[in-house]
């Protein structure tokens, strides 16, 4: 690999703004804000959504009913089976 062309890869703490959950990961992002996490000080990156608050992972996902063309027609014109 060429020297001096790659960004600095280091450990940072990501914090979910919705739930306050924190997790440590490697990243090239940096921040002026820091946080103490498990006895060490790391840069803090705030994220709006993570697996801790995403509806897919929390099980609070809403599903829209997918009606076919015939069902939509019957609903619209009041026809019933």
SULPEDA-V73702 format. One record per residue. N is the residue number from 1. PHI is phi in whole degrees, -180 to 180 (NA if undefined). OMEGA is omega in radians with two decimals (NA if undefined). BURIAL is + if it has 16 or more other C-alpha atoms within 10 Angstrom, else -. Layout:
n-><N & N>
phi-><PHI & PHI>
omega-><OMEGA & OMEGA>
burial-><BURIAL & BURIAL>
This chain:
n-><1 & 2 & 3 & 4 & 5 & 6 & 7 & 8 & 9 & 10 & 11 & 12 & 13 & 14 & 15 & 16 & 17 & 18 & 19 & 20 & 21 & 22 & 23 & 24 & 25 & 26 & 27 & 28 & 29 & 30 & 31 & 32 & 33 & 34 & 35 & 36 & 37 & 38 & 39 & 40 & 41 & 42 & 43 & 44 & 45 & 46 & 47 & 48 & 49 & 50 & 51 & 52 & 53 & 54 & 55 & 56 & 57 & 58 & 59 & 60 & 61 & 62 & 63 & 64 & 65 & 66 & 67 & 68 & 69 & 70 & 71 & 72 & 73 & 74 & 75 & 76 & 77 & 78 & 79 & 80 & 81>
phi-><NA & -73 & -85 & 83 & -109 & -98 & -70 & -72 & -101 & -147 & -84 & -136 & -104 & -98 & -123 & -74 & -67 & -75 & -112 & 84 & -69 & -122 & -148 & -98 & -151 & -85 & -159 & -97 & -71 & -136 & -150 & -79 & -82 & -124 & -147 & -86 & -139 & 54 & 87 & -124 & -105 & -129 & -65 & -109 & -114 & -92 & -121 & -76 & -146 & -141 & -65 & -75 & -123 & -73 & -58 & -63 & -84 & -87 & 83 & -104 & -79 & -102 & -111 & -85 & -71 & -99 & -85 & -82 & -64 & -67 & -64 & -63 & -62 & -65 & -65 & -65 & -104 & 74 & -82 & -124 & -75>
omega-><3.08 & 3.13 & 3.00 & -3.13 & -3.10 & 3.10 & -3.14 & 3.13 & -3.10 & 3.14 & 3.08 & 3.08 & 3.05 & 3.13 & 3.09 & -3.11 & -3.09 & -3.05 & -3.10 & 3.14 & -3.13 & 3.03 & -3.08 & 3.12 & 3.05 & -3.10 & 3.02 & 3.09 & 3.07 & -3.10 & 3.06 & 3.14 & 3.14 & 3.13 & 3.03 & -3.11 & 3.14 & 3.05 & 3.13 & 3.11 & -3.11 & 2.99 & -3.11 & 3.06 & 3.12 & 3.10 & -3.11 & -3.09 & 3.09 & 3.14 & 3.13 & -3.10 & -3.11 & -3.09 & 3.13 & -3.09 & -3.13 & 3.14 & -3.14 & -3.10 & 3.12 & 3.12 & 3.06 & 3.12 & -3.12 & 3.13 & 3.07 & -3.10 & -3.11 & 3.13 & 3.10 & 3.12 & -3.14 & 3.08 & -3.06 & -3.04 & 3.01 & 3.12 & -3.14 & -3.12 & NA>
burial-><- & - & - & - & - & - & - & - & - & - & + & + & + & + & + & + & - & - & - & - & - & + & - & - & - & - & - & - & - & + & - & - & - & - & + & - & - & - & - & - & - & + & + & + & + & - & - & - & - & + & - & - & + & - & - & - & - & - & - & - & - & - & - & - & - & - & - & - & - & - & - & - & - & - & - & - & - & - & - & - & ->
